[in-house]
Amino acid sequence: MKAISVNNKFSEQFIPIELNNIIINELISAYNTLIDKTGKGKEFTGWIDTPKSILDSSLLYEVNEHIGSLKNKIDSVVVIGIGGSYLGAKAIIDALNYQHISNGIKIHYAGNDLNGINLSNLLNNLEREDYAVVVISKSGTTIEPAIAFRIIKEHIEKKYGTSEAANRIIAITDKEKGKLRETANQNNYKTFVIPDDVGGRFSVLTPVGLVPLAFAGIDINELVRGANDMAEICTKENDISKNPALQYAMTRYSLHALGFDVEILVNYLNQLNSLCEWWKQLFGESEGKDGKGLFPASTSFTTDLHSLGQFIQDGSKILFETILHIENIDKDVIIPKIENDFDGLNYLAGKSLHQINKIAEEATTQAHVDGGVPNITINIPQLNEYYLGQLIYMFEFACGIGGYMLDVNPFDQPGVEAYKKNMFKLLQY
Ligand code: PA5
C-alpha cells in the first residue's frame, strides 16, 4: 500500500540531538496514552476507530442510497453547520471539485457565520434552484446554524409544502439530545447520528462529512478506506520512522520547544485552502489552551509569496512551515513555443505549470530554510479521496498526540464558550 509520508530533512538542522532524545520519551508516552485511551478527554477518542467501524457497518451503503435517490430531483444542496460540522466536508469538496465530480450539483454553505448579506443572497438563489438541506449540529443548539436553519426551513416549507420539505431535509445530530433532534423527530426528517465519543472537529469521517460529500459526488468509500489504511499504520506502528503521525508530531513539538510558535500549513494548489482551514480548526481548538499551543496559520503559494513571503523569509523568527506536497496531478497546461518569443518565455516551452510549480516549491523551501524557517514536507502521492482519507486521519492522530505532549485535553474547547456567554447576555437570552 502506498501511503503519504513525512519528510523532516529541512527541520533536522534546527533541532539539537539532545532535545530529540528528551522528546522521544514524551512522544511515546503521549502515543501510548492516545491508543490506550487513558488520557484527558478519553471519552472523545471514538474517532480513532471510526474508519474501521464504518467499513464494518452499513453506513456507507445507507448514505449512498439515500443521497443517490434525493440527487435525482435537486440541483443544489444547502449544508448548514459551523466549525467541525462543516469544515471537513468543505475541505474535501474544494480539494476535489476541480474534477467536476458533482455532476452539476451545487453545494451551498450556511450557518457558519452571522452574515446577513450571504444568507440573503443564498435565499435569492434558492428561489431559482431545486434544493435539499443538510443541517448538522452535534449539540443541536449552536446559534449560527440554528438561526440559518430556522430561516431556510421556512423557505423550503413555503416552496415545497411541509411534507415535501421534510423529504428534502436531512438532520445530522445527537441520537437523542438537543433542539435539532427534537425538530427532526417531530417532522420525520431523515437523520444520521454523530457518535457520542467523537467531537466536532474529529467528525469528518462520520455522517457529518460523509453525507455532504456524497451529495458532492465524492467517493466516500475510498475516503474511508484511505483513512482506515492510515489508522492501521498510526495505531500499530511505533517505529517513528514508519509512522507519519509520530514523525510529524515529534518535529512540530521540537520546533515549538525551540520557540517557533507559529506553524504555517502551506499549499501550492489553492484547491487546498479549505483543507488548511479545517487543519487550523483541528489544531487550534485542540492545542490552544492553558496558555499553550502552536498558532496554526496557512498560506497558498505562489500567490502569497507576493504578500506574506517577505515576512516568512525575513521577519520575526517565530515561524515554521509544513508543506502539502502533491506529487502528481491529473490536470495541467503546457507552455507553448511561440515564433517571435515576444515575452522571452520560450526557455520554458514544453514545461507544464505543475512542473514549474514544483520548481517554485523547491526554490522557496530552500530560501526559507536558508532564512531560518524550518520546513516539514508532507508527501501526498495524488489528490484523490484515498490519500485525503489518509491525510485527514494522520493529522487527527498527530493532533491527539500533540495535545497530550502539551499536557492539555485535546478534545474539549472551553475557550469557545467565552464569546457565547457575552453574546447571550447582550442578546438578553
Ligand atoms: O470541534 C468542535 O467541537 C466545534 O468546532 C463544533 O464542531 C462547533 O462548535 C459546532 O458545534 P455543533 O456541531 O454542536 O453545532
Boltz pocket constraint, residues with backbone or C-beta under 6 A from the ligand:
constraints:
  - pocket:
      binder: B
      contacts: [[A, 82], [A, 83], [A, 84], [A, 85], [A, 136], [A, 137], [A, 138], [A, 139], [A, 140], [A, 141], [A, 142], [A, 145], [A, 199], [A, 200], [A, 201], [A, 202], [A, 285], [A, 413]]
      max_distance: 6.0
